[in-house]
């Protein structure tokens, strides 16, 4: 069973450059450890209308989506309310989240901290191992705090608890080769033939006008997908390039062709 994975990363501070995003690379790493990959990502500022619109798309799209940020209790945290509007559901105090917040803060949970336990009706909580302030899930969209120390183990918990059926024991691989003095325009027809022949693979083409390592003009070609099919495709691709007269080098020097 396959399911695309996406990310929404929210916060004005990321778009202004005050902070550098760390969530994207972390999520890619977390997914890769489970044989999964990220299909798309979107950055959003603290704009309630934009967040609501992005969440409407996420709820309607059926992807597995991780949303980072904006679930706190300060005035610039809009994600909880935007999620409720996108779902057409009211915000309500989740009983488990309420117990966790009261257990941590006691009377100081009111009047502000308790707001972090208000989720769209029907949401399920995501445990927070750091400070017990839960995140929440609405279907396949999972809402995490913006703090990396909290968000990353929470994302792992979601995957390990609810998404094991999406894990891949044989994840995709990529193999590449370099065609010396190749021009992209001269090989478009060949690339089209291979995309038709191997629809399950992704073909990449990275032209280079010369580098310190390879001074000549060259193109790096790659095939990504299941290992057995990639092996067949790259061998055929190299032979096709060589038949056209190109010198072909392996991306990995140990296997130069």
Beta strands, then each sheet from edge to edge (+ up, - down):
strand 1: 5-10
strand 2: 40-44
strand 3: 64-68
strand 4: 91-93
strand 5: 118-120
strand 6: 124-126
strand 7: 135-138
strand 8: 141-144
strand 9: 173-180
strand 10: 202-208
strand 11: 218-225
strand 12: 248-250
sheet 1: 2+ 1+ 3+ 8+ 7- 6+
sheet 2: 4+ 5-
sheet 3: 10+ 11- 9+ 12-
end
